[in-house]
Amino acid sequence: MYHDVVEAGDTDSSGFPGRAPARYKLESSLFEGHLRAIAATGTSPSSVADLRVGSRRRAAPPLFLTFDDGGASARLIGEALADMGWPGHFLIPVDFLGKPSFLDEAGIKDLAEMGHVIGTHSCSHPVPMPSLSEKRLLEEWGRSAAVLSEIVGAPVDTGSVPGGYVSVRVAAAAAACGVHVLFTSEPVESVRETEGCLLLGRFAILAGTPPRTAARLARGDLAPRLRQLASWKAKGLAKSTLGDRYRAFRSALLERG
């Protein structure tokens, strides 16, 4: 799970501004190192177009590269992946289309023409998404998928959950809007199915993640995956204990740097 790629000292040039989002943005030189390290493993990234409900599980889990938030750097990321012959998955919150530091419609069309998967990341990037009403959930998934489908000229049936907060209601609403593959932020390899929608976990890449860790994740090494799972479970405990106070405390802590 990647987000934006930026130049050193210019984290607000792509995607959401602030210290908290910057935690997920890689400098361009580091991202290039990630691509080289992944290529050196001999593992080629796949497309979710090859993964559908009821499909036979492969001997080894496929590797998907995803990029959330629809930041302006997505076009350059797409070009770098295309040069390597790799598909990427670009998940777009459509309410930010054309705004400063975000993709516009032309950028999305370019990514689709490169052969990348375009998916929904909701309309407004609400966090936490499970707190929304049923009507709002359907609006977030349905309108965003419709807007993107109109841009690329094909159905959009892939999505990712903003902020990593997922629930049965969130997944069911996505499925009702035609989303067949939904990426979460849970660091697991297992695939679940809800209302005809496949839920795929992801392993997060942070601003300081070294290329060797990206390569180990791509190979399926157990140690870095277990570390992320342990951290995820610890955060889950904090969320359940603190409730809404957890997000407020975390955001304040990250913004203070």
C-alpha angles and dihedrals in degrees: 000000000000130000124183134352116213143168119261112284094008103091094143092060092088131034128342117357128235141059096286096058090040088066087075099044121101125208110243095246091053092048090052087053090053092054092050092048093050091047090051090060090064090233114131119207116242137211126244086231084083093052120071139152111290094015117143113262113247124235087251126026112258119248116240124186111208131185119197132200103033095249121178091256091068092090093057090043089052091051091051091051093045090053087059093045092245128137119228131197115227114193113199133198098210099205088072097052112134095007121128112287092013135096121266127212092270090055092052091049090051092053092049091049089053087060099256125141115251115206142170124264090181125269104271102016095242117194122228095024096187089068092067123102120253090254092052093047091054090047093050094050100032101047094041092051090047093051093049092045089054091051097048096034094233138081115281109216102159128083147159130218117246113242093003093271108140134167138167089264092052092049094044091052091050090050091049088056094053100266107145099173120042122183116211128186095242107123099231137116095213119104121220129192126217122178091336093313121118114223113209124189123219139206113232124236113206132196093266100039107131121227092247090062091051088051092049091050090048091052091050096245110177103219100065091043093052090049091054091046092051091050091048092052091048091052089047090056091049091049093051091048099044101029113189090356089070094065093044092049093046094048092048091048093050094046091053086054 
